[in-house]
Amino acid sequence: MREWVCGCCGRWRVSVELIRGRYRYRLVHRYPARFGGGKHVLGEATTVPALADLLHRTTPLTLADLHPTPTPT
């Protein structure tokens, strides 16, 4: 699964998942361990413009703030 993380704190993440033959962008906010950890799914989008709109409505981020996570070797 491909994932992008914000450059500011690393708690905002966008993953790309294949669900029923269609790709979906899932926006997640991860909580720090001192608050019990875990994640909260804020929404899903099927296109990049819809993802940009979702980011604008729910976070202080833009698409330019997201960076790909390194792929494990």
C-alpha positions, 0 to 999 in steps of 0.5 A, spaced: 500 500 500 502 506 498 502 512 503 503 519 503 505 523 510 505 530 512 512 533 512 510 537 519 508 532 524 507 525 520 500 524 523 496 526 517 496 520 512 493 519 505 493 511 503 491 509 496 487 502 497 484 498 491 477 497 494 472 493 489 476 494 483 477 502 484 482 506 487 481 510 493 485 515 497 483 515 504 485 520 509 487 518 516 489 522 522 494 518 527 494 520 534 500 520 538 502 514 543 501 519 549 494 519 547 493 512 546 495 511 539 490 509 534 487 513 528 481 516 525 479 516 518 477 523 516 474 521 509 475 517 502 476 520 495 476 517 488 480 522 485 485 527 486 481 533 486 476 530 490 482 529 495 484 536 495 478 538 497 477 533 502 484 536 505 482 543 504 475 542 508 478 537 514 486 539 515 490 545 515 494 541 509 494 541 501 497 536 496 504 539 496 505 538 504 504 530 503 511 526 501 511 519 500 513 514 505 520 510 503 518 503 501 521 498 505 527 493 502 
